[in-house]
């Protein structure tokens, strides 16, 4: 199986830690190493370098070379411009197929999944191996991974499977009934209690030959540019721009049958996509009475922070559960429940730096 690590995101919901120049996957958010480096090392311990690929935007090619210097240059899949996930996934699968085989299984995995313990990583790798086998046996057209929910989360999408498969879904690939968008808390509670829903890990696997057959039926205009990319073994901007600009889920997954899912039991897993997810891994301000550091809180609790200037004195007074982030890029104070709004702030300052607000 070929493993493609998706490192092409912009991470704008984590500004000012994550920026257009240095997106979150290249940052050290939870561990000392960057999220990309941690993910790469997780897979290189199980697969050879020849089976590993990194998908990245053209702007961040040098960051990949710096952080993963041992990966061959032709295993860095370059997205010439951002056009959503379908063009990126489809085009990169075409390049991998051109350099390997159209019948090679390819799995796309996120670069920003935080997994803490070794047993959970073993469970993930075993599930990937079972998807590999299921695809080789032509049991499913596309395989996805689901994480066993630990609580009713509103931060993840969900994968629904038949209630009768509860005893099988963690040991074999089972049929997907539907995909659900991020729910409100009431609906998330219903999903959690029902027991036949998994958090969507954001990984999917298929053979390029199968994807081509699917597109010939549901979206034939995409086949010619994809085949041109496969034959050239690289992405050119002209053919890339002919691919439909939309999410892979919308173009492919929501329109076909033959989808399989395998559940993974992971004890600590987080998709570090915003401050609501990152908050638990940040330093907590101490109360005035207990303070031994220069970040304190009074008449409040649960405030978190991350500072680049550790000599700066910071006080949280009369506020609760706020996050403060300060670095060379900027200063952010946020209620983490409003994490989705940070994307607008990042865009505002990006436009400002580009002169649109001057």
N, C-alpha and C positions, 0 to 999 in steps of 0.2 A: 504493500500500500504506500502511496505517496502522500506525505503530510504537508499541507500548505498552511503556514501560520499567517493569519490575516493581521497585518500591521499597518493598514492603510487609513485608519480612522483619524479624525481631527481632534476628538476629545475636548470639544469646546465647553462642555458642561463642567469641566474642572479648571477653568481659568481662575487665577493666574498661574497655577502650577503647570497646567497643560496649555500650550500655545500653538499657534500655527507653525512656528519654527521648531518647537519641541513638543509634539503631542504626547499624551499620557503614556502610550505604550513604550516610549523611550525614557520615561521618568521612573525614578525610584519612589513609588507611592506607598508600598507596604514593607518591602524588603530593601536591603542595601543595593541589590542589583535592579536594573530596570525590569519592567514587566515582560518585555520582549526577551531579554536575556534569560530570565527565569523560565519562561515558556520553552525557549529553544533548548535549554539544558534538560528540561523535563523530557523532551522527546528524543534528544540525541542520546540519552541513556538507554533508549529502547530501540531506536532505529539508526541506521547508518546515515552519514551526511548525504549520501547519494539519494536518499529517500526524503530529504527535508528541503523545503522551499519556503521563502518568505515573500509575501505579497506586500508591496509598499507603493506609496505615491512617489512620483518622480522627485518631488521636493525633498524627500527624506532618504534618498538612496545613500548619501554619505553617512547618515546616522546608522543605517544597517551595517555598512562596511566597518564603521567604527566599533559598534557594539557586538557584532557577530563576524569578526574578521576571518574566521575559519570556513565560512560557507562559500562555495564556489560562486563566482560572479554570475554565471548563467543559471544559478538557482535562486537569484533574486528577481522576482517577477514584478516588473515596473508598470504601474498604472500611470499613463501619460497625463491624465487629468481626472478629476473626480466626476463620476457619472453614476453614482449609486452602486448598489452591490451586485445587481445582475450583470452589467457589463464587466465589472472587475472579476467576478467569480467565473463567468463563462469564458472570458478571454484568457484568464490565467489557466483554466483547465485545458483550453486549446493548446497553449504553449507547452504545458506539462505532457499532454498527449503527443504532441509533435516530437518531443524529446525522449519520450518513453514508448507508450503504446496507447492507442485509442481505447483499448480494453483494460487498461490499468486502473485500479480503484484509486480514487483521489478523495481525501477528506480535508475540508477546510475547517480550521480550528481558530478560536479567538486568541489574540496575544495578551488580553487583559483579564484572564480568569485567574483569580487568586485561590489557590488550593493549599491548605496548610500541612496536612499529614501524609505520610508515605502510603498508608493503607488506601486512602482515597485516590491517590495517583495510580496505584496498582489497579484499583477498580475501574478507573477511567481507561487505562491501557487495555485491560481485558475486554471492555465493552467495544473499543475500537477494533480489536481483533475479531470480535464476533460480527461486527458490521462488515468487515472485510470478507469474512466467510459467507455471510448472507448475500452479499452482492455477487460474489463469485458463483454462488449457487442459483443466481437469478431469482431469489425469493422476493426481492423488492427492487424498485427502480432507483430510489433514493433512500438513504438511511440517515437518521438524525439521532442525537443524544439528548436525553432528558435527565435532569437531576432530581433525586427524591426530595420533595419539599420538607423543610424542617419547621416551617411556620407559614401562615398565610401572607405571602409577600405581594405587594403591589408594584414591585420594581422589575419583575420578570414577566415575559410572555410564558404561556403554558402550552403543553402538548397533551391532548386528550387521547386516551386509548380505551378500548372496550373494558367494561367493568369485570368481565369474566377473566381477564388476563392479568389481574393483580398479582397472582402467584407466579407468573412467568416473565413479566416485563424486565426484571432485574437479572435474568439469566439467559434470555434470548431476545432476538429482535422480533417485535410484535407490530401489528398493523396500527397505523395512526388513524384516529377518527377525525381529528380536527386540530387546528392551531388557534389559540386564543391570544388576543392582544393583552397588554398589561391591564389587569382589572382594577376596579375599586376594592376597598377592603372587604366589603360585604361579599362580593363575588369571589374574591381570593379565599375567603373563609369557606365558602361553599366548595370551591375546588379542593382545598386542603382536606376538608372533612370527607369529601366523596372518595378520595383515595385513588382515583383513576386519572389523575393529572400530574404531570411532571413539569418542573421549570425547564424552559427552553435554554439549553446550553449555548446555542448559537453555532453549532457544528453540523455540517451535512456532508454526506459522501455519495459519490456516484462514479460511474464510468463515463468518459467523454462520449463514447459511442452511444450510450443510452441517452445522455443529454441531447445529443444531436437528433436522435430519433424522436424524442419528446418535442423538440422545437420544430421539427418538420411538420408536426401536426398542429401545435398550439400557437406557434409564432415563427412561421417559416422565413420571414424577412431577416431573421437573425442568423440563419444557417450559412449563407454565402460569406459574410464577413468573418464569421468564426472559422470556417474552413480555410479562408485566406490566411488568417492568423496561425492556424495549426500548421499549414504547409510552409509558412515562412519561419515557424518556430520562434516568433517574436511578435510583439504587439506594435502595430503602426497606428498612428493617430487617425488616419482616414477610415480604416475599417473599425477601429474602436468606437468612433463617433456614430457609426451606423447601427451599433447595438442599442437596443431599447434602454432608455434611461429610466430605470425603475429598480425596485428591490427584488432580489432573487426570490424571496418568499412569494411576492405578488405575481411575478412573471411565470414561475415554475411551480413552487410547492403548493400553492392554493388552487392550481388548475389541473392537477393530475391525481390519479390513484396510485397505488403501488408504493406508498410511503411506509417505511418501517421506523420504529423507535426502540431504543434500548435504554432502560433506566440505569442510573449509576447512583450508588449510595456514597455521598461525599459528606464528610462530617463538618468541615468548614469550607464553604465555597462562596465567593462573592464575585459578581461582575462589577468591577470597580469603574462605574460609568458616571458617577456624580458624587456630590458631597454627602448625600444621605447614606451611600454605601461606604464612602471613605471615612466618615466621621469616627467610627469605632476604632480605627487604626491611628487616630491622631492623638496628640498629647492632651490631657485634660487639665484645665486650670485648677489650681488649688485654692481652697478657701483662705481668707486672710489669716485666720488663727493657726492654720497648719502650713502656711506657705514657707517654702525653703528656696523658692525660685522667684523670678521677677515677673511671672504671669499669675495674677491672682483674681479671685472672684469674691464678691460679697453680695448678700441678699439675692442669690441666684445659685444655680447648679447646672452641671452637665455641659458647660461650655468647653469647646475644644479649639485647638489652635495648631498652626504650623508656621514657624517664623524662620526667616533666613538670618535676621539680625537678632541673635539671642541675647544681646546686651540691652535691647530695647525693653523698657518697662511697659507692661500692658495690664489693664484692669477691666474686668467685666463687673458692672455694678447694676444690680436689679434686673438682670436679664438671664434667661435660661435657655439651654440647648442651642446656643448660637455657635457658628464656626467662624473663626478668624484666620485668614491666610494672608501672609505678607512675604513677598520676595522681590527680586529686582524688576519683575514685570509689573507688579501692582499690589494693591491691597483690596481684599474682599472680606466683607462681613455679611454672613448669610444665615437665614433660617434654613437648615438643610431640607426641610419639607418643600421649599421653593427651588430646589436644585435645577428644575427644568428651565428656570428663567435665566440661568447663568449663560446659556448659549447666546441670548440676546446681548448680554453685556460684552461677551467676547467679540461678537460681530460688530458692536458699536465701536469698540476700541480698535478693531482691525480697520474699520472704515475711517476712523479718526486718524490713525497712522498713515492711511493712504490719502489723506487730504480731503475726504468727503465732508468732514464737519468743520473744516477750517475756513 
